[in-house]
Each structure stands twice: as structure tokens, then as C-alpha cells.
């Protein structure tokens, strides 16, 4: 597969520039929400786009990390960095357990299994005493970063979230373009062949699952701090569906696609926020249109167009 | 004590009947079309709503609803198969799952807009009101009816698929649709009718559920995830297997409600994890 290197470089430059100036053009909380979900979708894309595994339960990692971070920062009074670390690690651990069980089946069974586990996490979160049940965790403080920089303002918080997003995105980018990432792609294209070449496919899948879960957790931890709350909607299966939509709409198997998809889906949700359940209807409609007519997604179509033109 | 236990087991048996009906429909559709119908829960909800709207706006009673609703919803399913689902055959089955997921969101959203999320109750038909005291427990007549009819429909479907000529076509299509078409069977029509039948089963379950549970737009999404877990546990390879797994897990849920109520929501998923550890292909599944 030939990589359009110049295009990717331009895209990267544009992304960095856009990210640096975004809070001066749009409401910073909106921009932070987009960044969190873009990281979430990019982590999800590592699994769907590059390994060919459709997880229908990724909200479990986002939500569990949000709750753990909330508990660590609010309940135990840990500093922000430690809270994010705790959230990320707990999501990775959860990913290790769920992944080890789920990769025993493949294809659509994998999707149904991850959906079931995520629903289990949902019910646990609903019933455990420290999660606030239906109300969720409220009033998570944004204290000082490394004890120095106050994060209560939206602008410093934005640049903190942005730095974390870039770090997470870099990890995903490096993973995709490493020999490890090539093996993942080989598994996606032809699993029996990868096995016959001597790769321990299950270990590769599991590691990809854990990385994806951990980074989804980091996104959830950031989100908990941005909104200063962790709510049931973060663990709900609608969230797992939304991240699939972001990846599909933006273009799965492309590095930038999920971020574009996240921007569009969050924008759509914000724009339609006052219209009640029409959000659900339109989300579902876009979903169907993507699957029927538009399977490469926006970035995928653009890349194909560029390849055809030059 | 025994009364509480048998009460919970009865509820479990009723839930299990619905799991069996729904996972049977999923298994039939998946067997032939290779599509996991995520909209199954939404179509179950649609069945309950069509019955409820029929009663409220047109005065159509329970018995007619039980007959007509599966036909109406099944026809809608066939239209959906012809217009949308058909375009995805031959692609990765994940796309079918995603398309029907989109449909589920659309249906859920439309009904949520129209009727809100609060529940609407549907009256138990006059003929089945009341109940019998069995000595150790009180058995409401409608619930006994639900269990009996679900079992009859499940085993009727099993009989048709395993023992009749029509079922032989269906099984042949599951094994090799191209060869079957070569033998002169109209396979595309069979695909449409099979999808329609699976959807009709879901709608039938919805009408049966309407007098027991509240009719709400969200009633489908909560049940479909459990039914997926049931399907993973049973394996979709066998019709009888999905019926038995559905009933069994309903009973396990009921028993858990008696022993330790907070765990009753997660017990099915815990069983799923256990089965994956011990027998990854599912209890009745063939390893693929």
C-alpha cells in the first residue's frame, strides 16, 4: 500500500494549526469535547480500521475511566495528572480482561460480546455506591496541573487537553506505522495467512485491544475533567454507537478520519441539541447512508479522489 | 419463601420465552442472510406500539392485533430488506449489523419523538384476565398463555425448518445459496420472506409483551443486548439450541432475582463470560 506522504504531512500541519487557534474561534468547551471524542474515535479506529475488529462496547472504557478519574480527583483528592493516569490504567486493565475473553470469537460475535460486557459495566456503574447512580459524579474539581498551572479557566484547560490529545494521537500514529501496525493490518486483511506466517495473532489482537482501551480511557478521563462530571451517558451503548459512526463517517482505516468524524458528529449533536430525539433519528439516518453509499467515509473518499487525480 | 421463588421463576420463564422468540428470529435471519439484525429489538418495540396504536386509534383489539401486527411489521421488514439490506450481501457481515443498528436508532428516535419515553399500558384481554391459585403460587392466566404460545410458536418454527420441504429449502440456502439458486429456487425471494418472518416473530413477541411490560420506545434496546448475549451463549448454529438457551437464561435470571437481586441485570453477561472461557463456540454452536 503506497502512503500519500505529502498529503498526510499537510494534514498534520493543518490539524496542529487548527488545534492551536481553535479556542479563539469556537467555544473552548465545545472544542475540548471534540478533542476528547476525536481521541476516543482514533483509539477505536486502531481496532476497527487497522485490525478489523468491531467493538460495540467501547463506551465502557471511556465511561469507566471517567468515573475512576472522578473518584480519584474528587474522592481521594489526587492531583489531576494522577487522576488521568488512574483512569487510563483502569481502562487498559478492563480492556485486558474484556479483550482476553472477546478475542476468543471473531466477526459479529466479537461485536455482540463487547456490547454485552459494556452493558455489564453500565449496570455496575448504575448500582455501585460511589458512582452517584442516575445523577453521576458531579463537581469534579479541576485543580492545578503539577501544582503550578491552574486549570479552572477554560483556556489553560484547553491547551492541556490539546497536549494530551496530540500525545495520544502520536501514540496511535506510531502504532499504525510500526512493524506491529503492519502485522495488525495483515490480520485485518487475511487472518489465516497471518497465522500461517507464524504470528501469534491472538497476542497482537489483545495488545491492540488494550492500547485502544487505554487511550479511550484517557479520552474519558479528559472528558470527566472538562465537564467536571462523569455521567451514565458516557457508559451508555448509544455512546458506543456514536464512536462507530464517527469512525465510519470520517473514514475508517485513515489516521485523520475519526477526528473529522468526531468534529462532525459533535457539531451535529450540538446543533440539534434543542430538537429532542431528532438527534437519534438523524444519527441513525446518517449511519444508514454511510453504510449504504459511503463506506470509505469522508477522508477515505478524499484520499481516493486525490489518488485518482494525480 | 416458596411463593417468592416460584414467582420469580415464573417471571424468569416469561422473560425466557421472549428471549427464545427473539433469538430464534435472529438465528433464522442470520442463518440464511448472514446478517445480525440489530433492529430486532426495535421491531419488537414496533410490534408493541402498532398493537397499542391500533387499540387506541382504531379500536383493534388484542386478538386481531396478535394476528395483524406481525403481518404489518413483517411487510415493513420485507420493504427494508428489498430497499437497503439487499445491497450489502456479499460484503463483510459487519455492515449488515451497522445498517440495522442505524435503523434501530431511527425507529427508536421516531417513537421517542411521538410518544416520549414514559410507558403506555396495554390492557390484558378480557378472556385472559384473572388467574388460578395453584396452592404454592398464584398463576395469572395471561402469563401462562404467553409461555404456552411462545413455546408453541418456537417449536412450530423448529418443526417447519427441520421437518418440512420449505424448511429443507431454507436449510439448503443456509449451507449454499448459489447452488440452491442453480437448482431453480427463487433465492432472493426466499431471503426477503425469511427476513420478513424473522421480523414478524419479533413483532409477535412485541404484541405478547405489551400487556406485561410497559409499551415504551426504549423497551427494545434493553432486551436486544440481552438477546445478543443469549445468542453468544447458545451459538447461532442450531434453532433448538437458541430456543433452549433463551428459556434457560430467563430461568437463571429469575433465580438470581430470588437469590441476590442486584446481580440479576448482569448475570446473563457473567454467564456469557463463563461460556467464552469454557466453550468459546457457544453451548450449541459449531466452531468456525
Interface residues (C-beta under 8 A of the other chain):
Chain A: X54 X101 X102 X104 X105 X107 X108 X109 X111 X112 X113 X115 X116 X117 X119 X120 X123 X124 X127 X237 X241 X244 X248 X276 X277 X278 X279 X280 X281 X282 X283 X284 X285 X286 X287 X288 X290 X291 X292 X295
Chain B: X36 X84 X87 X88 X93 X94 X95 X97 X98 X99 X101 X102 X103 X104 X105 X106 X107 X108 X109 X110 X112 X113 X221 X225 X226 X228 X229 X231 X232 X262 X265 X266 X268 X269 X270 X272 X273 X276 X277 X280 X281
